[in-house]
Amino acid sequence: MYVSESRGSTPAVTAPAARGLFPGRSAVSATVLALGAVSLITDISSEMVTAVLPLYLVTGLGLSPLGFGLLDGVYNGFSALVRLVGGHLADRGGRHKPVAALGYGLSALCKPLLLAVHTLPLIGAVLALDRTGKGLRTAPRDALISLSSPPETRGRAFGVHRAMDTTGALLGPLAAFLILRQAAEGYDAVFTVSFCVAALGVVVLLLFVPSRSPELTGPAPATAAERPSLRAAVGLLGRRELRGLSLCAVVLGLATVSDSFVYLMLQRRLGVSDRWFALLPLGTAAAFLLLAVPLGRWADRVGRWRVFVGGHFALLAAYGLLLSHVHNGALPYAVLALHGSFYAATDGVLMAAAAGSVPAALRSSGLALVQTGQAAARFVCSIAFGAAWTAWGDRSALSGAAVALALSVVLSLRLRRDARDAGSPRDAGSGEDADG
Amino acid sequence: MAEAGEVRESGVRESGRAAEEVAPRPEVGAEPGGAQGGEPGLGRGREPGLGTRGRLLVLLACVLVLACVAGVAVWRAGARAHEKDQAQAGGPAVRAGTVSLAADGGRRIVFRSMAWGPHRDELTTVPAGAPDGPRTASGVKCLRFYAAGGTGICLQAVRGPVNDTYRAVVLDSGLRVTRTIGLAGIPTRARVSPSGRMVAWTVFVGGDSYAGTNFSTRTSILDTRTGTLVPTLEDYTVTRDGSRVRAADVNFWGVTFADDQHFYATLATGGHTYLIHGDTATRTAVTVHTNVECPSLSPDGTRVAYKKRVPGASSDAPWRLYVLDLATGREHATAEHRDIDDQAVWSDDHTLVYAMPGDYGSDLYTVPADGTGAPRLLTRSALAPAWLG
């Protein structure tokens, strides 16, 4: 069934092979399924740790983990840098798989390290290293997904991957708590099992993901601009389509309030009780999981761009509900559903859209660029939102964010006219054509 | 066209409309590096010598090895957890009996016993004169505890179908539950006003997948007479130097009551901590000092013992036990020079008691409040003491 990784070969070969795993239902390539499996497994591993970490710090080590988030800001910047580096390294010589494996491997090695360190600064350092691995692997992995999917089904491919990824994120805490059920205070057992799971993810990656992308095995890129050099990576921003897309991702990211603020608002404005607070992210994840594939497919059909911008309407609606004075028991569910559909309509879809505007040889760098721009913009938004909250209160801050988001959507639609149809299937296809 | 038809069938067959929109295009076949690239069947081309079957076998072998490692880790942790149910050699003697939180009935200490054995984590009592003597266990398990004026607050774990949740339980003097409140996070601090009317607690919230490493605290105050619960001190109006504090990053923890209306606590915002003086009637608070965490008011109400972040201390052991004179604003260090991470209690107007990490849970130590003397071990395997009677 792994033959289907040759999606770049003649479609006549692709078709039967691609149906290997889910006959008649899925045309997602085996590489995408393998990468999805790797992400699923890895997310189980990392969410196991995340789920027990507070408990471990407070009851296991007897620490007060306050002020722990102070380094987050510094680290966000570093993480963005790592992502760009990972993207660039992967493009050089088409080393997507080795760089991704390095990233997954690094995160896996962090789990036994957690057993060895017992102070907050060192635990923080291990977590930072873990996230370095995540930063390294993200762009090469997304590039591999795009390179092993036909342009017209990329939205679906990313949808399938994100759905599998989110499934892992939901299963992780469950696994961790089941271990703690078996062994009270067995945090070392949780970390050990988490390492084993992460190692399995690396094994699956090494065994079942092709080391060379089909699109890169063809004739060498025609122009210097498409050879994976640093200069070419920087030069990507000179491409109108990608520049337009990145700009939009940044503009919309600047009005995307971070999840923790959304949950905090849910609690403060809609009166979600304390005991449900910890479960709010699960609501978002569940909606993301359910909608990632349908919205990805829909994006393939009506245009990724349209769905990407449309996803921000879902976010805008969520803001609106949070600001409304209606008090209804169903409101928190509606907000979480909208929040989850925002992710389903934007996360993988943006990558699918961006893939169409980046030549295959620079795919990883290009995707890293878009991701980094978006992440940086969201980080700026978090800081600004926090400051607005301090100055004017939560309601005014959210109203401001809603207005900013509406303006961003309008601005994006204008930008889109400049870089017309950047993410539509047709253009994605022609983008590929230009690369060949 | 025949090729494109195949794509349509495999790729977007579930929608006829989509199939039409994704019209057959030459570029699909002309993708860079297609079959022309000379590497059909990447799976075969890439890992020479390892067919699908071989790779599945390698995977199986890896799964088996990793599953063994994981299984052993869980089994060992389970065995270790079981071991904690057996009394440790040389540990304090613990017997089941009656524990009372009544204001009369002899000077005594009630605390969470962490000694291994069947009564681990239960509220136990010892006479104040024999802190290291045999313990009487109540059968009530608490993670954090405090009591005063015949009222107890017990923050405990509740076994759920998958994971533990937490609740605050208000106890009367006979340890009967009078009120139960669900908690949003892991219990860390608990206090009761001297009269037994007001109850406060703090939990850690955070660590979910999206919040990353950002932890926050939530501090609640309950009036046991009226039943009024302030779920979070963030609802209070706090002023610092005359202007209102309204940051999103505010955290409160470690309430200590002066009486039923007034209390002290820690406020953190913008990377600094402040001692605040709060008023439960007006729901207001003002900052009165900086660099104060986990305050504990002396019985005579004149001094506050607290954790101070001292310059030069290593970042993983940043706190020392200090005492602040509220009238003069002067502070001094105690003779305890180790890092402390606890909300101290006053066993009388001159003596502080606090927990330090020990071999079996934490141990209680005591030190004079005036900076003289030296720390002394009070009893092992104990946490969250309250002096009663």
Interface residues (C-beta under 8 A of the other chain):
Chain A: M1 Y2 V3 E5 S6 G8 S9 T10 P11 A12 V13 T14 A15 P16 A18 R19 A27 A30 T31 E47 T50 A51 L53 P54 L55 V58 T59 G62 L63 S64 P65 L66 G67 F68 G69 L70 L71 D72 T119 L120 P121 L122 G124 L127 P150 P151 E152 T153 A169 P173 L174 F177 L178 I179 L180 R181 Q182 A183 A184 E185 G186 D188 A189 T192 V193 C196 V197 A199 L200 V203 V204 L207 F208 P210 S211 R212 S213 P214 E215 L216 T217 G218 P219 D259 S260 F261 Y263 L264 S273 D274 R275 F277 A278 L280 P281 T284 A285 R297 D300 R301 A360 F385 G386 W389 T390 A391 G393 D394 A397 P425 R426 G429 S430 E432 D433 D435 G436
Chain B: A2 E3 A4 E6 V7 E9 S10 G11 V12 R13 E14 S15 R17 A18 E21 V22 R25 E27 V28 G29 A30 E31 P32 G33 G34 A35 Q36 G37 G38 E39 P40 G41 L42 G43 R44 G45 R46 E47 L50 T52 R55 V58 L59 C62 V63 L66 A67 V69 A70 A73 V74 R76 A77 G78 R80 A81 K84 L143 V162 N163 D164 T165 G182 L183 A184 G185 I186 T188 F204 V205 G206 G207 D208 S209 Y210 A211 G212 T213 N214 F215 S216 T217 R218 P231 R246 A247 A248 D249 N251 W253 A268 G271 S315 D316 A317 D341 P357 S362
